[in-house]
Amino acid sequence: MEFIMSKEIKELSNPGVISRQLLNPDNSKSTRVTITEVHLAKGKE
């Protein structure tokens, strides 16, 4: 199991959309996996 510190999580945003790259090759030993959490404001796609 690998623990990723919150300061190592990249957060990207556009109007009405926030995405957080929880796991990616920059903050993990995994070179082939990216896990992203996406939050959409009401009415956004």
C-alpha positions in Angstrom: 0.0 0.0 0.0 1.2 3.5 -0.8 0.3 6.6 1.0 0.0 9.9 -0.9 0.3 13.1 1.1 -2.3 15.8 0.4 0.4 18.3 -0.5 1.4 15.9 -3.3 -2.1 16.0 -4.9 -2.4 18.3 -7.9 -5.6 20.3 -8.1 -6.7 21.7 -11.4 -9.8 23.9 -12.0 -11.9 25.5 -14.6 -15.1 27.4 -14.1 -17.5 24.9 -12.4 -15.0 22.0 -12.5 -12.4 21.0 -10.0 -10.3 17.9 -10.6 -7.7 16.4 -8.2 -5.1 14.0 -9.5 -5.0 11.7 -6.5 -2.5 9.3 -7.9 -0.2 9.8 -10.9 3.3 9.0 -12.0 4.6 12.3 -10.4 3.5 11.3 -6.8 3.5 7.5 -7.0 5.7 4.6 -7.8 3.0 3.6 -10.3 4.0 4.7 -13.8 0.9 3.5 -15.7 -2.0 4.6 -13.5 -3.7 7.9 -12.9 -6.7 8.3 -10.6 -8.6 11.6 -10.7 -11.4 12.8 -8.5 -13.7 15.3 -10.3 -16.2 17.7 -8.8 -18.8 19.4 -11.0 -20.8 22.4 -10.0 -24.6 22.0 -10.4 -25.5 22.2 -14.1 -22.0 21.6 -15.4 -21.0 18.7 -17.7 
